[in-house]
Amino acid sequence: MMKIKKITSIFSGFIGILIAGCLTASISGCFSEKEKPVVYVDEIPVYKQELDFAVQDNRLTVRNHIITDNHLKSDEFSWEQEYKNGQTPLDELTDVVLKQCSYAKLLQEESRKQGLLDNIDYPSIDKKRQEENKEREKRRDNNEVIYGIITYGEKEYYDYMNSNLELRLTELLSKEGAWEHSEDELEKLYQDNKTYFLEEPYEDVENSVKNLADTQAFEEYMNKQLDQANIKKEGDKLTEILLEAVS
């Protein structure tokens, strides 16, 4: 009887240690090996979920253009077969996914530096999503006004967050003088995009012209960072994840 009690006590202690470890290990909690980062952008981790989001955005585009360019039937397509360009569709998808994920992490890191975000690892972002959903549900139950959807899915929230960060960061960097636009540049932008401005007189759309100039300047600002980014992949895990995502 004493032995049984002793074993039970040891087992209970082990479970207690395990639970405590899960609570304190890191912000991401007890993530499985599969869910740990497999890509790093300037030492910023990219998680499997973020890769999956980018695959969802680009999978059909890559597949369709490979089929069209190589005159294939749908059932002749394979992600791992080389076609005319010497690359597999998976190679091309990998390049696109890495670029999109790298841009997102650099955007989030720049936002963190500017005080718009506290943490940019995916577990922290998803925790924020869950908190936002709880708050929206609470406001709904109290019959308060709610803008947008009540419950964000993971990808919905991630896309919403990044779009919002782009807008806020563009405005912030513009105010800080990260770039400037001369009157000649704004006038030329207007002339080159009259259709975009619905042929309205320049003086009536001057603010919109400035916003477009800021958007283009921000894209250039971020693309420079993207060109200089150091992307590190952890072994073959990335290929495994992408193959799983497209299967």
N, C-alpha and C positions, 0 to 999 in steps of 0.2 A: 504493500500500500504506500509506503514511504517512497519507493522508487517511482511509482506512478505519479505521485504528487511532485516529485523532484523533476521528472521529465516534463510534466505539464507546466511547471514553473519556468523551466528553461525555454520551452516552446513559446510561452506567453511573453517572456522577456525578449526573445528573438523577434516576434511579431511587433512588439512595441518599438524596438530599435528600427525595424524596417519601416514602420509607419512614420516614425520621427524623421528617418532619413528622407523619405519621400516628401515630407513637408518642408524640409530645410535644404535639400540638395541644391536646388536652383529655382529660378523663376519658372522654368519649364516643367518642374515637378518630375515625376517618374516617367519620363518618356522612354519608349523602347528604343533599341538600337536603330530600328527602321525609321524612327521619327526624329533622330538627331540630325544636326546639320551635315550636309554632304558637299556643300559649296560655300566658299567664303569669298566675299568681295571686299578687298582691302581689309581683311580680317573680320568683316561683318558676316555673321552666319546667315545662310539661307536654308530654310527648313523645307522638308518634303511638301508640306501643304502649299507653300509659295510656288514651288516648282509645278505642282498640280494645277494651280490657278493659271499659270502661264501656258501650260499644255492645253487647257480648256480653251484659252483664247486663240491659240495658233494651230491646233491639231488639224482642223478641217481645211484651213487655208493652205498649209503645206501639202496635205494629202491631195487636195483638188488640183493644185498647180502641177504636182508631179504627174498625176494621171493625165492631165491635159497636155503637158509638154512632151510626154513620152507616148501619147496616143494609146493609153492602156484602158482596158476594161476594169471595172471596180474590183472584180475578183482576181485580177492579175497583180494588184498592188501589194507590196510587202514593205514594211518599215525597214527591214534589214537587207534588202536587195539593192545593189548598185545599179543606177541607171545612167543616162547619157553624161551627166556631169561628173561621174566618178565618185559621187557621194551617195550614201544611203539617205532615204528620207529621214531616218532617225538622226543622222548627222546634222542635217539641215534644221530639223526641229530643235535639236540640242543647242545650236548656235542662236536661234531665235529666242528660245526659252531663257538661256543664260543672259542674253542682252536685256530682255524685259525684266528679269529678276534683278539684275545688276542695277538697272536704272531705278527700280523701285527702292532698293536698299540705299542707294546713294541719295535719293530723294528723302527718304526717311531719316538718314543720318544728317543731312543738311538741315532738315526740319528740327531734329533734336538739338543741333548746335544753336539754332535760332530760338530755342525754347518752346517750340510748338508741340514737341513730344517728349515724354520722359524716358521711355524705353522702346527700342525698335526690334527686339527679338520677337519672333512670331508668337511664342507662348504669351508674352506680355500683351501683344496686340489682340490676341484672341480673348484674353482675360478682360480687356477693355470692352470688347464686343459683348461679352456676356453681361458685364455691368451695364452697358448701354441698353441692352435688351430688357434687363430687369427694371431699369428706370422707366423705359417706355411703357412696359406693361403696367407699372404702378401708376403712371400718368393716365393711361387708358382706363384703368379701374376707377380712377378719381374723376373721370369724365373731363380731363384736361385736353387742350389742343395738342395734337401730335403731328409734326410735319414729316412726311415720308412714311416708310413702312414701320410697322410695330416691331417686328422681329427680323433682325438681320441674320442671313446665313453667313457662313465663313467668307466665301468669295465676295458676296454682296458688300459686306462690311469692309473687306480689304480694298476693293475697288473704290468704294465711296470714300474711305479714308485717304487713299492716295490722290484721288481727284481733288479733294478738299485741300490737301497739303500743297498741291501744285498751285492752286489759286492763291492760298494764303502766303506761300513762299514767294511767288511772283510779285505780289503786292509789297511784301516786306522788303525784298531785295531791291525793288525799284525805288522805294522810299529811302533806302540806305545809300542809293547812288551806285549800285553795282554795275549799272550801265546808264547811258544817256542817249537821247535822241535829238538830233538837230531838226530844225523846222524843214530843212531841205529833205532829210531822210523821211520824215513823216509825210511830206507832200508826195514824195516818190512812191512810198508805200500805198498811199491813197490812190494815186494814178494807176498803179499796177494791179489794184484790187477793187476797181470801181464796181464791178458786178457784186462783189462780196458786200459792199456798202450800199447796194441797191441804187446806185447812181445818184445818191443823195449828195447835195453840195458839201464840200469839205468842212465848212464851218458848222454844219449841222451834225456831223459825225466825227468831229475832231477827237472827242474822248474815246470813241470806239477805235479810231485809228491808233491812238496812243496805247490802248489795251492790246491791240493786235501786235504792235511793235514790242510791247513788254513780253507778250507770250513768245514771240520769236526769239527775243533776247534771252529769255529764260531757257528755252530749248537749247540754244547755243551754249549757254552757261553750263547746263547739265550734261550735254553731249561731250564737252571738253573733259569733264570729270569722268565720264564713261570711257572715253578713249584712253585715259590714263590709268584706269582702274586695274588692279591686280586680281585676277579671278583664279582661285585655287579650287580644284576638284579633288574630292577624297576617293581615290581608287576608282573602281568600276561601279560604285554604288549609284552614281548618277544615271548611268545607262540602264541599270536594273529598274530604277524608279520610273524613268521615262517610258520604258517598254511596258511596265505595269500600267502606267497611266493611259497609254494608247490602245491597250489590248481590250 
